[in-house]
Amino acid sequence: ADAEERERMNSLNEAIKKQLAENFPNLKVDQRSKYRKMKLLIDESKLSYVYGHSAWFFFGIVVIGSSFLFIKDQLI
């Protein structure tokens, strides 16, 4: 679009936002992309954190288990 069309669309966008804000005072305008919103939800999720670090959890189990078996064999 050319500059005139962009300006017309921006003014229309502002008019819509103003009308919505008047009719719904508690409405929050968030024009981030749906992908950005979803990424933030995933990044803030505890389940996503656990899943992302599950390899370290299993590695820890292997190290602790092998250490336990090594110490057990040394005591026998």
mmJSON file of the N, C-alpha and C atoms, coordinates in Angstrom:
{"data_MODEL":{"atom_site":{
"group_PDB":["ATOM","ATOM","ATOM","ATOM","ATOM","ATOM","ATOM","ATOM","ATOM","ATOM","ATOM","ATOM","ATOM","ATOM","ATOM","ATOM","ATOM","ATOM","ATOM","ATOM","ATOM","ATOM","ATOM","ATOM","ATOM","ATOM","ATOM","ATOM","ATOM","ATOM","ATOM","ATOM","ATOM","ATOM","ATOM","ATOM","ATOM","ATOM","ATOM","ATOM","ATOM","ATOM","ATOM","ATOM","ATOM","ATOM","ATOM","ATOM","ATOM","ATOM","ATOM","ATOM","ATOM","ATOM","ATOM","ATOM","ATOM","ATOM","ATOM","ATOM","ATOM","ATOM","ATOM","ATOM","ATOM","ATOM","ATOM","ATOM","ATOM","ATOM","ATOM","ATOM","ATOM","ATOM","ATOM","ATOM","ATOM","ATOM","ATOM","ATOM","ATOM","ATOM","ATOM","ATOM","ATOM","ATOM","ATOM","ATOM","ATOM","ATOM","ATOM","ATOM","ATOM","ATOM","ATOM","ATOM","ATOM","ATOM","ATOM","ATOM","ATOM","ATOM","ATOM","ATOM","ATOM","ATOM","ATOM","ATOM","ATOM","ATOM","ATOM","ATOM","ATOM","ATOM","ATOM","ATOM","ATOM","ATOM","ATOM","ATOM","ATOM","ATOM","ATOM","ATOM","ATOM","ATOM","ATOM","ATOM","ATOM","ATOM","ATOM","ATOM","ATOM","ATOM","ATOM","ATOM","ATOM","ATOM","ATOM","ATOM","ATOM","ATOM","ATOM","ATOM","ATOM","ATOM","ATOM","ATOM","ATOM","ATOM","ATOM","ATOM","ATOM","ATOM","ATOM","ATOM","ATOM","ATOM","ATOM","ATOM","ATOM","ATOM","ATOM","ATOM","ATOM","ATOM","ATOM","ATOM","ATOM","ATOM","ATOM","ATOM","ATOM","ATOM","ATOM","ATOM","ATOM","ATOM","ATOM","ATOM","ATOM","ATOM","ATOM","ATOM","ATOM","ATOM","ATOM","ATOM","ATOM","ATOM","ATOM","ATOM","ATOM","ATOM","ATOM","ATOM","ATOM","ATOM","ATOM","ATOM","ATOM","ATOM","ATOM","ATOM","ATOM","ATOM","ATOM","ATOM","ATOM","ATOM","ATOM","ATOM","ATOM","ATOM","ATOM","ATOM","ATOM","ATOM","ATOM","ATOM","ATOM","ATOM","ATOM","ATOM","ATOM","ATOM","ATOM","ATOM"],
"id":[1,2,3,4,5,6,7,8,9,10,11,12,13,14,15,16,17,18,19,20,21,22,23,24,25,26,27,28,29,30,31,32,33,34,35,36,37,38,39,40,41,42,43,44,45,46,47,48,49,50,51,52,53,54,55,56,57,58,59,60,61,62,63,64,65,66,67,68,69,70,71,72,73,74,75,76,77,78,79,80,81,82,83,84,85,86,87,88,89,90,91,92,93,94,95,96,97,98,99,100,101,102,103,104,105,106,107,108,109,110,111,112,113,114,115,116,117,118,119,120,121,122,123,124,125,126,127,128,129,130,131,132,133,134,135,136,137,138,139,140,141,142,143,144,145,146,147,148,149,150,151,152,153,154,155,156,157,158,159,160,161,162,163,164,165,166,167,168,169,170,171,172,173,174,175,176,177,178,179,180,181,182,183,184,185,186,187,188,189,190,191,192,193,194,195,196,197,198,199,200,201,202,203,204,205,206,207,208,209,210,211,212,213,214,215,216,217,218,219,220,221,222,223,224,225,226,227,228],
"type_symbol":["N","C","C","N","C","C","N","C","C","N","C","C","N","C","C","N","C","C","N","C","C","N","C","C","N","C","C","N","C","C","N","C","C","N","C","C","N","C","C","N","C","C","N","C","C","N","C","C","N","C","C","N","C","C","N","C","C","N","C","C","N","C","C","N","C","C","N","C","C","N","C","C","N","C","C","N","C","C","N","C","C","N","C","C","N","C","C","N","C","C","N","C","C","N","C","C","N","C","C","N","C","C","N","C","C","N","C","C","N","C","C","N","C","C","N","C","C","N","C","C","N","C","C","N","C","C","N","C","C","N","C","C","N","C","C","N","C","C","N","C","C","N","C","C","N","C","C","N","C","C","N","C","C","N","C","C","N","C","C","N","C","C","N","C","C","N","C","C","N","C","C","N","C","C","N","C","C","N","C","C","N","C","C","N","C","C","N","C","C","N","C","C","N","C","C","N","C","C","N","C","C","N","C","C","N","C","C","N","C","C","N","C","C","N","C","C","N","C","C","N","C","C","N","C","C","N","C","C"],
"label_atom_id":["N","CA","C","N","CA","C","N","CA","C","N","CA","C","N","CA","C","N","CA","C","N","CA","C","N","CA","C","N","CA","C","N","CA","C","N","CA","C","N","CA","C","N","CA","C","N","CA","C","N","CA","C","N","CA","C","N","CA","C","N","CA","C","N","CA","C","N","CA","C","N","CA","C","N","CA","C","N","CA","C","N","CA","C","N","CA","C","N","CA","C","N","CA","C","N","CA","C","N","CA","C","N","CA","C","N","CA","C","N","CA","C","N","CA","C","N","CA","C","N","CA","C","N","CA","C","N","CA","C","N","CA","C","N","CA","C","N","CA","C","N","CA","C","N","CA","C","N","CA","C","N","CA","C","N","CA","C","N","CA","C","N","CA","C","N","CA","C","N","CA","C","N","CA","C","N","CA","C","N","CA","C","N","CA","C","N","CA","C","N","CA","C","N","CA","C","N","CA","C","N","CA","C","N","CA","C","N","CA","C","N","CA","C","N","CA","C","N","CA","C","N","CA","C","N","CA","C","N","CA","C","N","CA","C","N","CA","C","N","CA","C","N","CA","C","N","CA","C","N","CA","C","N","CA","C","N","CA","C","N","CA","C","N","CA","C"],
"label_alt_id":[null,null,null,null,null,null,null,null,null,null,null,null,null,null,null,null,null,null,null,null,null,null,null,null,null,null,null,null,null,null,null,null,null,null,null,null,null,null,null,null,null,null,null,null,null,null,null,null,null,null,null,null,null,null,null,null,null,null,null,null,null,null,null,null,null,null,null,null,null,null,null,null,null,null,null,null,null,null,null,null,null,null,null,null,null,null,null,null,null,null,null,null,null,null,null,null,null,null,null,null,null,null,null,null,null,null,null,null,null,null,null,null,null,null,null,null,null,null,null,null,null,null,null,null,null,null,null,null,null,null,null,null,null,null,null,null,null,null,null,null,null,null,null,null,null,null,null,null,null,null,null,null,null,null,null,null,null,null,null,null,null,null,null,null,null,null,null,null,null,null,null,null,null,null,null,null,null,null,null,null,null,null,null,null,null,null,null,null,null,null,null,null,null,null,null,null,null,null,null,null,null,null,null,null,null,null,null,null,null,null,null,null,null,null,null,null,null,null,null,null,null,null,null,null,null,null,null,null],
"label_comp_id":["ALA","ALA","ALA","ASP","ASP","ASP","ALA","ALA","ALA","GLU","GLU","GLU","GLU","GLU","GLU","ARG","ARG","ARG","GLU","GLU","GLU","ARG","ARG","ARG","MET","MET","MET","ASN","ASN","ASN","SER","SER","SER","LEU","LEU","LEU","ASN","ASN","ASN","GLU","GLU","GLU","ALA","ALA","ALA","ILE","ILE","ILE","LYS","LYS","LYS","LYS","LYS","LYS","GLN","GLN","GLN","LEU","LEU","LEU","ALA","ALA","ALA","GLU","GLU","GLU","ASN","ASN","ASN","PHE","PHE","PHE","PRO","PRO","PRO","ASN","ASN","ASN","LEU","LEU","LEU","LYS","LYS","LYS","VAL","VAL","VAL","ASP","ASP","ASP","GLN","GLN","GLN","ARG","ARG","ARG","SER","SER","SER","LYS","LYS","LYS","TYR","TYR","TYR","ARG","ARG","ARG","LYS","LYS","LYS","MET","MET","MET","LYS","LYS","LYS","LEU","LEU","LEU","LEU","LEU","LEU","ILE","ILE","ILE","ASP","ASP","ASP","GLU","GLU","GLU","SER","SER","SER","LYS","LYS","LYS","LEU","LEU","LEU","SER","SER","SER","TYR","TYR","TYR","VAL","VAL","VAL","TYR","TYR","TYR","GLY","GLY","GLY","HIS","HIS","HIS","SER","SER","SER","ALA","ALA","ALA","TRP","TRP","TRP","PHE","PHE","PHE","PHE","PHE","PHE","PHE","PHE","PHE","GLY","GLY","GLY","ILE","ILE","ILE","VAL","VAL","VAL","VAL","VAL","VAL","ILE","ILE","ILE","GLY","GLY","GLY","SER","SER","SER","SER","SER","SER","PHE","PHE","PHE","LEU","LEU","LEU","PHE","PHE","PHE","ILE","ILE","ILE","LYS","LYS","LYS","ASP","ASP","ASP","GLN","GLN","GLN","LEU","LEU","LEU","ILE","ILE","ILE"],
"label_asym_id":["A","A","A","A","A","A","A","A","A","A","A","A","A","A","A","A","A","A","A","A","A","A","A","A","A","A","A","A","A","A","A","A","A","A","A","A","A","A","A","A","A","A","A","A","A","A","A","A","A","A","A","A","A","A","A","A","A","A","A","A","A","A","A","A","A","A","A","A","A","A","A","A","A","A","A","A","A","A","A","A","A","A","A","A","A","A","A","A","A","A","A","A","A","A","A","A","A","A","A","A","A","A","A","A","A","A","A","A","A","A","A","A","A","A","A","A","A","A","A","A","A","A","A","A","A","A","A","A","A","A","A","A","A","A","A","A","A","A","A","A","A","A","A","A","A","A","A","A","A","A","A","A","A","A","A","A","A","A","A","A","A","A","A","A","A","A","A","A","A","A","A","A","A","A","A","A","A","A","A","A","A","A","A","A","A","A","A","A","A","A","A","A","A","A","A","A","A","A","A","A","A","A","A","A","A","A","A","A","A","A","A","A","A","A","A","A","A","A","A","A","A","A","A","A","A","A","A","A"],
"label_entity_id":["1","1","1","1","1","1","1","1","1","1","1","1","1","1","1","1","1","1","1","1","1","1","1","1","1","1","1","1","1","1","1","1","1","1","1","1","1","1","1","1","1","1","1","1","1","1","1","1","1","1","1","1","1","1","1","1","1","1","1","1","1","1","1","1","1","1","1","1","1","1","1","1","1","1","1","1","1","1","1","1","1","1","1","1","1","1","1","1","1","1","1","1","1","1","1","1","1","1","1","1","1","1","1","1","1","1","1","1","1","1","1","1","1","1","1","1","1","1","1","1","1","1","1","1","1","1","1","1","1","1","1","1","1","1","1","1","1","1","1","1","1","1","1","1","1","1","1","1","1","1","1","1","1","1","1","1","1","1","1","1","1","1","1","1","1","1","1","1","1","1","1","1","1","1","1","1","1","1","1","1","1","1","1","1","1","1","1","1","1","1","1","1","1","1","1","1","1","1","1","1","1","1","1","1","1","1","1","1","1","1","1","1","1","1","1","1","1","1","1","1","1","1","1","1","1","1","1","1"],
"label_seq_id":[1,1,1,2,2,2,3,3,3,4,4,4,5,5,5,6,6,6,7,7,7,8,8,8,9,9,9,10,10,10,11,11,11,12,12,12,13,13,13,14,14,14,15,15,15,16,16,16,17,17,17,18,18,18,19,19,19,20,20,20,21,21,21,22,22,22,23,23,23,24,24,24,25,25,25,26,26,26,27,27,27,28,28,28,29,29,29,30,30,30,31,31,31,32,32,32,33,33,33,34,34,34,35,35,35,36,36,36,37,37,37,38,38,38,39,39,39,40,40,40,41,41,41,42,42,42,43,43,43,44,44,44,45,45,45,46,46,46,47,47,47,48,48,48,49,49,49,50,50,50,51,51,51,52,52,52,53,53,53,54,54,54,55,55,55,56,56,56,57,57,57,58,58,58,59,59,59,60,60,60,61,61,61,62,62,62,63,63,63,64,64,64,65,65,65,66,66,66,67,67,67,68,68,68,69,69,69,70,70,70,71,71,71,72,72,72,73,73,73,74,74,74,75,75,75,76,76,76],
"pdbx_PDB_ins_code":[null,null,null,null,null,null,null,null,null,null,null,null,null,null,null,null,null,null,null,null,null,null,null,null,null,null,null,null,null,null,null,null,null,null,null,null,null,null,null,null,null,null,null,null,null,null,null,null,null,null,null,null,null,null,null,null,null,null,null,null,null,null,null,null,null,null,null,null,null,null,null,null,null,null,null,null,null,null,null,null,null,null,null,null,null,null,null,null,null,null,null,null,null,null,null,null,null,null,null,null,null,null,null,null,null,null,null,null,null,null,null,null,null,null,null,null,null,null,null,null,null,null,null,null,null,null,null,null,null,null,null,null,null,null,null,null,null,null,null,null,null,null,null,null,null,null,null,null,null,null,null,null,null,null,null,null,null,null,null,null,null,null,null,null,null,null,null,null,null,null,null,null,null,null,null,null,null,null,null,null,null,null,null,null,null,null,null,null,null,null,null,null,null,null,null,null,null,null,null,null,null,null,null,null,null,null,null,null,null,null,null,null,null,null,null,null,null,null,null,null,null,null,null,null,null,null,null,null],
"Cartn_x":[0.834,0.0,0.881,0.349,1.097,0.891,1.539,1.518,0.099,-0.661,-2.029,-2.894,-2.768,-3.538,-3.14,-1.824,-1.357,-1.911,-1.9,-2.41,-3.903,-4.645,-6.085,-6.329,-5.579,-5.742,-5.345,-4.276,-3.876,-4.936,-5.518,-6.565,-7.806,-8.138,-9.262,-8.991,-7.784,-7.378,-7.507,-7.046,-7.141,-8.603,-9.431,-10.854,-11.534,-11.198,-11.771,-11.316,-10.029,-9.509,-10.202,-10.391,-11.034,-12.474,-13.202,-14.596,-14.68,-13.815,-13.807,-13.459,-12.499,-12.102,-13.244,-14.036,-15.186,-16.272,-16.52,-17.588,-17.17,-15.895,-15.385,-14.172,-14.379,-13.267,-12.203,-12.55,-11.575,-10.814,-11.096,-10.46,-8.996,-8.119,-6.695,-6.355,-5.706,-5.312,-3.902,-3.785,-2.49,-2.34,-1.527,-1.395,-0.124,0.394,1.516,1.0,1.894,1.468,1.094,0.261,-0.175,1.007,2.025,3.197,4.008,4.128,4.858,4.115,2.795,2.002,2.156,2.097,2.216,3.611,4.644,6.006,6.166,5.596,5.658,4.916,3.761,3.026,3.838,4.487,5.301,6.512,7.174,8.375,8.062,6.876,6.511,5.893,5.663,5.019,6.013,5.606,6.447,6.624,5.572,5.647,6.648,6.665,7.623,9.052,9.236,10.553,11.024,10.124,10.473,10.812,10.003,10.256,11.583,11.869,13.113,14.349,14.207,15.352,15.3,14.45,14.295,15.571,16.361,17.61,18.554,18.61,19.468,18.951,17.638,17.044,17.441,17.307,17.683,19.186,19.977,21.422,21.77,21.095,21.317,20.96,19.862,19.472,20.545,21.067,22.118,23.37,23.777,24.982,24.782,23.659,23.406,23.301,22.608,22.478,23.813,24.613,25.914,26.841,26.753,27.557,27.147,25.856,25.357,25.871,25.789,26.265,27.774,28.511,29.96,30.324,29.685,29.962,29.54,28.426,27.947,28.965,29.518,30.503,31.807,32.152,33.394,33.259,32.058,31.844,31.747,31.454,31.302,32.633],
"Cartn_y":[-1.179,0.0,1.246,2.286,3.538,4.271,5.407,6.149,6.596,7.012,7.471,6.324,5.152,3.983,3.551,3.576,3.225,4.196,5.464,6.474,6.274,5.966,5.726,4.489,3.442,2.219,2.451,3.207,3.517,4.334,5.3,6.115,5.267,4.354,3.452,2.533,2.034,1.174,1.922,3.152,3.959,4.239,4.498,4.766,3.522,2.362,1.111,0.879,1.082,0.9,1.851,3.107,4.099,3.705,3.265,2.867,1.635,0.675,-0.506,-0.146,0.759,1.176,1.897,2.653,3.344,2.35,1.36,0.396,-0.673,-1.013,-2.046,-1.499,-0.797,-0.133,-1.088,-2.335,-3.283,-4.052,-3.763,-4.46,-4.039,-5.024,-4.738,-5.006,-4.061,-4.205,-4.779,-5.923,-6.591,-7.012,-6.29,-6.563,-7.335,-8.077,-8.957,-10.089,-10.704,-11.798,-13.014,-13.862,-15.055,-15.972,-15.943,-16.783,-16.293,-14.986,-14.407,-14.69,-14.549,-14.826,-16.287,-17.205,-18.625,-18.947,-18.339,-18.583,-18.143,-17.004,-16.536,-17.474,-17.989,-18.944,-20.221,-20.685,-21.902,-21.651,-20.523,-20.223,-20.073,-19.598,-19.384,-20.622,-21.672,-22.877,-23.732,-24.196,-25.073,-26.431,-26.93,-28.211,-28.146,-27.044,-26.869,-26.828,-26.207,-26.154,-27.553,-28.349,-29.718,-30.532,-30.42,-31.161,-30.747,-29.467,-28.967,-29.412,-29.697,-30.112,-31.586,-32.355,-33.768,-34.563,-34.177,-34.891,-34.788,-33.621,-33.457,-34.285,-34.387,-35.186,-36.661,-37.189,-38.583,-38.789,-37.833,-37.909,-37.975,-37.18,-37.209,-38.55,-39.137,-40.462,-41.491,-41.433,-42.372,-42.19,-40.955,-40.692,-41.16,-40.831,-41.243,-42.764,-43.379,-44.834,-45.539,-45.054,-45.687,-45.432,-44.268,-43.992,-44.915,-45.121,-46.023,-47.446,-47.93,-49.278,-49.397,-48.348,-48.378,-48.466,-47.645,-47.655,-48.998,-49.534,-50.839,-51.927,-51.91,-52.921,-52.752,-51.535,-51.309,-51.802,-51.773,-52.197,-53.718,-54.405,-55.86,-56.563],
"Cartn_z":[0.0,0.0,0.0,-0.573,-0.586,0.746,0.881,2.153,2.52,1.523,1.784,2.312,1.711,2.148,3.561,3.843,5.195,6.235,5.911,6.839,7.094,6.037,6.177,7.043,6.845,7.643,9.103,9.333,10.708,11.437,10.755,11.397,11.651,10.747,10.958,12.15,12.243,13.362,14.692,14.729,15.95,16.31,15.314,15.572,16.15,15.62,16.139,17.566,17.838,19.198,20.179,19.751,20.617,20.913,19.895,20.089,21.0,20.803,21.671,23.114,23.291,24.638,25.349,24.603,25.203,25.61,24.756,25.032,26.045,26.063,26.963,27.702,28.821,29.504,30.056,30.332,30.875,29.791,28.536,27.426,27.293,27.139,26.939,25.478,24.84,23.445,23.402,22.754,22.622,21.168,20.424,19.001,18.668,19.662,19.352,18.462,17.726,16.86,17.693,17.131,17.852,18.139,17.299,17.507,18.703,18.828,19.963,21.272,21.257,22.451,22.866,21.902,22.214,22.717,22.139,22.604,24.05,24.4,25.784,26.732,26.304,27.137,27.351,26.291,26.405,27.284,27.089,27.879,29.363,29.703,31.1,31.752,30.969,31.478,32.268,33.444,34.256,33.58,32.942,32.259,31.105,30.394,29.309,29.852,31.01,31.638,32.013,32.602,32.991,31.748,30.711,29.476,28.845,28.859,28.267,29.014,30.312,31.124,31.505,30.842,31.192,30.926,29.933,29.664,30.86,31.487,32.669,33.841,33.944,35.009,34.852,33.644,33.408,33.544,33.117,33.288,34.778,35.583,37.032,37.635,37.168,37.665,37.321,36.108,35.693,36.542,36.768,37.557,39.003,39.591,40.983,41.072,40.125,40.129,39.959,39.019,38.812,40.009,40.612,41.813,42.953,43.113,44.156,43.916,42.675,42.362,42.545,42.191,42.362,43.846,44.66,46.098,46.701,46.263,46.771,46.436,45.198,44.798,45.59,45.943,46.699,48.127,48.68,50.055,50.178,49.091,49.15,49.063],
"occupancy":[1.0,1.0,1.0,1.0,1.0,1.0,1.0,1.0,1.0,1.0,1.0,1.0,1.0,1.0,1.0,1.0,1.0,1.0,1.0,1.0,1.0,1.0,1.0,1.0,1.0,1.0,1.0,1.0,1.0,1.0,1.0,1.0,1.0,1.0,1.0,1.0,1.0,1.0,1.0,1.0,1.0,1.0,1.0,1.0,1.0,1.0,1.0,1.0,1.0,1.0,1.0,1.0,1.0,1.0,1.0,1.0,1.0,1.0,1.0,1.0,1.0,1.0,1.0,1.0,1.0,1.0,1.0,1.0,1.0,1.0,1.0,1.0,1.0,1.0,1.0,1.0,1.0,1.0,1.0,1.0,1.0,1.0,1.0,1.0,1.0,1.0,1.0,1.0,1.0,1.0,1.0,1.0,1.0,1.0,1.0,1.0,1.0,1.0,1.0,1.0,1.0,1.0,1.0,1.0,1.0,1.0,1.0,1.0,1.0,1.0,1.0,1.0,1.0,1.0,1.0,1.0,1.0,1.0,1.0,1.0,1.0,1.0,1.0,1.0,1.0,1.0,1.0,1.0,1.0,1.0,1.0,1.0,1.0,1.0,1.0,1.0,1.0,1.0,1.0,1.0,1.0,1.0,1.0,1.0,1.0,1.0,1.0,1.0,1.0,1.0,1.0,1.0,1.0,1.0,1.0,1.0,1.0,1.0,1.0,1.0,1.0,1.0,1.0,1.0,1.0,1.0,1.0,1.0,1.0,1.0,1.0,1.0,1.0,1.0,1.0,1.0,1.0,1.0,1.0,1.0,1.0,1.0,1.0,1.0,1.0,1.0,1.0,1.0,1.0,1.0,1.0,1.0,1.0,1.0,1.0,1.0,1.0,1.0,1.0,1.0,1.0,1.0,1.0,1.0,1.0,1.0,1.0,1.0,1.0,1.0,1.0,1.0,1.0,1.0,1.0,1.0,1.0,1.0,1.0,1.0,1.0,1.0,1.0,1.0,1.0,1.0,1.0,1.0],
"B_iso_or_equiv":[0.0,0.0,0.0,0.0,0.0,0.0,0.0,0.0,0.0,0.0,0.0,0.0,0.0,0.0,0.0,0.0,0.0,0.0,0.0,0.0,0.0,0.0,0.0,0.0,0.0,0.0,0.0,0.0,0.0,0.0,0.0,0.0,0.0,0.0,0.0,0.0,0.0,0.0,0.0,0.0,0.0,0.0,0.0,0.0,0.0,0.0,0.0,0.0,0.0,0.0,0.0,0.0,0.0,0.0,0.0,0.0,0.0,0.0,0.0,0.0,0.0,0.0,0.0,0.0,0.0,0.0,0.0,0.0,0.0,0.0,0.0,0.0,0.0,0.0,0.0,0.0,0.0,0.0,0.0,0.0,0.0,0.0,0.0,0.0,0.0,0.0,0.0,0.0,0.0,0.0,0.0,0.0,0.0,0.0,0.0,0.0,0.0,0.0,0.0,0.0,0.0,0.0,0.0,0.0,0.0,0.0,0.0,0.0,0.0,0.0,0.0,0.0,0.0,0.0,0.0,0.0,0.0,0.0,0.0,0.0,0.0,0.0,0.0,0.0,0.0,0.0,0.0,0.0,0.0,0.0,0.0,0.0,0.0,0.0,0.0,0.0,0.0,0.0,0.0,0.0,0.0,0.0,0.0,0.0,0.0,0.0,0.0,0.0,0.0,0.0,0.0,0.0,0.0,0.0,0.0,0.0,0.0,0.0,0.0,0.0,0.0,0.0,0.0,0.0,0.0,0.0,0.0,0.0,0.0,0.0,0.0,0.0,0.0,0.0,0.0,0.0,0.0,0.0,0.0,0.0,0.0,0.0,0.0,0.0,0.0,0.0,0.0,0.0,0.0,0.0,0.0,0.0,0.0,0.0,0.0,0.0,0.0,0.0,0.0,0.0,0.0,0.0,0.0,0.0,0.0,0.0,0.0,0.0,0.0,0.0,0.0,0.0,0.0,0.0,0.0,0.0,0.0,0.0,0.0,0.0,0.0,0.0,0.0,0.0,0.0,0.0,0.0,0.0],
"pdbx_formal_charge":[null,null,null,null,null,null,null,null,null,null,null,null,null,null,null,null,null,null,null,null,null,null,null,null,null,null,null,null,null,null,null,null,null,null,null,null,null,null,null,null,null,null,null,null,null,null,null,null,null,null,null,null,null,null,null,null,null,null,null,null,null,null,null,null,null,null,null,null,null,null,null,null,null,null,null,null,null,null,null,null,null,null,null,null,null,null,null,null,null,null,null,null,null,null,null,null,null,null,null,null,null,null,null,null,null,null,null,null,null,null,null,null,null,null,null,null,null,null,null,null,null,null,null,null,null,null,null,null,null,null,null,null,null,null,null,null,null,null,null,null,null,null,null,null,null,null,null,null,null,null,null,null,null,null,null,null,null,null,null,null,null,null,null,null,null,null,null,null,null,null,null,null,null,null,null,null,null,null,null,null,null,null,null,null,null,null,null,null,null,null,null,null,null,null,null,null,null,null,null,null,null,null,null,null,null,null,null,null,null,null,null,null,null,null,null,null,null,null,null,null,null,null,null,null,null,null,null,null],
"auth_seq_id":[1,1,1,2,2,2,3,3,3,4,4,4,5,5,5,6,6,6,7,7,7,8,8,8,9,9,9,10,10,10,11,11,11,12,12,12,13,13,13,14,14,14,15,15,15,16,16,16,17,17,17,18,18,18,19,19,19,20,20,20,21,21,21,22,22,22,23,23,23,24,24,24,25,25,25,26,26,26,27,27,27,28,28,28,29,29,29,30,30,30,31,31,31,32,32,32,33,33,33,34,34,34,35,35,35,36,36,36,37,37,37,38,38,38,39,39,39,40,40,40,41,41,41,42,42,42,43,43,43,44,44,44,45,45,45,46,46,46,47,47,47,48,48,48,49,49,49,50,50,50,51,51,51,52,52,52,53,53,53,54,54,54,55,55,55,56,56,56,57,57,57,58,58,58,59,59,59,60,60,60,61,61,61,62,62,62,63,63,63,64,64,64,65,65,65,66,66,66,67,67,67,68,68,68,69,69,69,70,70,70,71,71,71,72,72,72,73,73,73,74,74,74,75,75,75,76,76,76],
"auth_comp_id":["ALA","ALA","ALA","ASP","ASP","ASP","ALA","ALA","ALA","GLU","GLU","GLU","GLU","GLU","GLU","ARG","ARG","ARG","GLU","GLU","GLU","ARG","ARG","ARG","MET","MET","MET","ASN","ASN","ASN","SER","SER","SER","LEU","LEU","LEU","ASN","ASN","ASN","GLU","GLU","GLU","ALA","ALA","ALA","ILE","ILE","ILE","LYS","LYS","LYS","LYS","LYS","LYS","GLN","GLN","GLN","LEU","LEU","LEU","ALA","ALA","ALA","GLU","GLU","GLU","ASN","ASN","ASN","PHE","PHE","PHE","PRO","PRO","PRO","ASN","ASN","ASN","LEU","LEU","LEU","LYS","LYS","LYS","VAL","VAL","VAL","ASP","ASP","ASP","GLN","GLN","GLN","ARG","ARG","ARG","SER","SER","SER","LYS","LYS","LYS","TYR","TYR","TYR","ARG","ARG","ARG","LYS","LYS","LYS","MET","MET","MET","LYS","LYS","LYS","LEU","LEU","LEU","LEU","LEU","LEU","ILE","ILE","ILE","ASP","ASP","ASP","GLU","GLU","GLU","SER","SER","SER","LYS","LYS","LYS","LEU","LEU","LEU","SER","SER","SER","TYR","TYR","TYR","VAL","VAL","VAL","TYR","TYR","TYR","GLY","GLY","GLY","HIS","HIS","HIS","SER","SER","SER","ALA","ALA","ALA","TRP","TRP","TRP","PHE","PHE","PHE","PHE","PHE","PHE","PHE","PHE","PHE","GLY","GLY","GLY","ILE","ILE","ILE","VAL","VAL","VAL","VAL","VAL","VAL","ILE","ILE","ILE","GLY","GLY","GLY","SER","SER","SER","SER","SER","SER","PHE","PHE","PHE","LEU","LEU","LEU","PHE","PHE","PHE","ILE","ILE","ILE","LYS","LYS","LYS","ASP","ASP","ASP","GLN","GLN","GLN","LEU","LEU","LEU","ILE","ILE","ILE"],
"auth_asym_id":["A","A","A","A","A","A","A","A","A","A","A","A","A","A","A","A","A","A","A","A","A","A","A","A","A","A","A","A","A","A","A","A","A","A","A","A","A","A","A","A","A","A","A","A","A","A","A","A","A","A","A","A","A","A","A","A","A","A","A","A","A","A","A","A","A","A","A","A","A","A","A","A","A","A","A","A","A","A","A","A","A","A","A","A","A","A","A","A","A","A","A","A","A","A","A","A","A","A","A","A","A","A","A","A","A","A","A","A","A","A","A","A","A","A","A","A","A","A","A","A","A","A","A","A","A","A","A","A","A","A","A","A","A","A","A","A","A","A","A","A","A","A","A","A","A","A","A","A","A","A","A","A","A","A","A","A","A","A","A","A","A","A","A","A","A","A","A","A","A","A","A","A","A","A","A","A","A","A","A","A","A","A","A","A","A","A","A","A","A","A","A","A","A","A","A","A","A","A","A","A","A","A","A","A","A","A","A","A","A","A","A","A","A","A","A","A","A","A","A","A","A","A","A","A","A","A","A","A"],
"auth_atom_id":["N","CA","C","N","CA","C","N","CA","C","N","CA","C","N","CA","C","N","CA","C","N","CA","C","N","CA","C","N","CA","C","N","CA","C","N","CA","C","N","CA","C","N","CA","C","N","CA","C","N","CA","C","N","CA","C","N","CA","C","N","CA","C","N","CA","C","N","CA","C","N","CA","C","N","CA","C","N","CA","C","N","CA","C","N","CA","C","N","CA","C","N","CA","C","N","CA","C","N","CA","C","N","CA","C","N","CA","C","N","CA","C","N","CA","C","N","CA","C","N","CA","C","N","CA","C","N","CA","C","N","CA","C","N","CA","C","N","CA","C","N","CA","C","N","CA","C","N","CA","C","N","CA","C","N","CA","C","N","CA","C","N","CA","C","N","CA","C","N","CA","C","N","CA","C","N","CA","C","N","CA","C","N","CA","C","N","CA","C","N","CA","C","N","CA","C","N","CA","C","N","CA","C","N","CA","C","N","CA","C","N","CA","C","N","CA","C","N","CA","C","N","CA","C","N","CA","C","N","CA","C","N","CA","C","N","CA","C","N","CA","C","N","CA","C","N","CA","C","N","CA","C","N","CA","C","N","CA","C","N","CA","C","N","CA","C"],
"pdbx_PDB_model_num":[1,1,1,1,1,1,1,1,1,1,1,1,1,1,1,1,1,1,1,1,1,1,1,1,1,1,1,1,1,1,1,1,1,1,1,1,1,1,1,1,1,1,1,1,1,1,1,1,1,1,1,1,1,1,1,1,1,1,1,1,1,1,1,1,1,1,1,1,1,1,1,1,1,1,1,1,1,1,1,1,1,1,1,1,1,1,1,1,1,1,1,1,1,1,1,1,1,1,1,1,1,1,1,1,1,1,1,1,1,1,1,1,1,1,1,1,1,1,1,1,1,1,1,1,1,1,1,1,1,1,1,1,1,1,1,1,1,1,1,1,1,1,1,1,1,1,1,1,1,1,1,1,1,1,1,1,1,1,1,1,1,1,1,1,1,1,1,1,1,1,1,1,1,1,1,1,1,1,1,1,1,1,1,1,1,1,1,1,1,1,1,1,1,1,1,1,1,1,1,1,1,1,1,1,1,1,1,1,1,1,1,1,1,1,1,1,1,1,1,1,1,1,1,1,1,1,1,1]
}}}
